[in-house]
Amino acid sequence: MNLKRIFGALLTLLGLAALIYTAITFTNGSSEGQDIKSMLVYGILGLVFFSSGISLVKATKDES
């Protein structure tokens, strides 16, 4: 299997996990400053990882 596809899938899963964690923090969190900062950090990193993983999987050609 292609190493780029594995790395892209790993990035996609990490991004999805960060986005899910952001959603859980958003629903369970209070209006404290620390919760908002962590939501922003995890949300932005989740979006970056998710989008880069998806684009890496899409751009990688099959070697059949």
Secondary structure as GFF3:
##gff-version 3
##sequence-region A 1 64
A	DSSP	alpha_helix	3	28	.	.	.	ID=ss1
A	DSSP	alpha_helix	33	59	.	.	.	ID=ss2
###
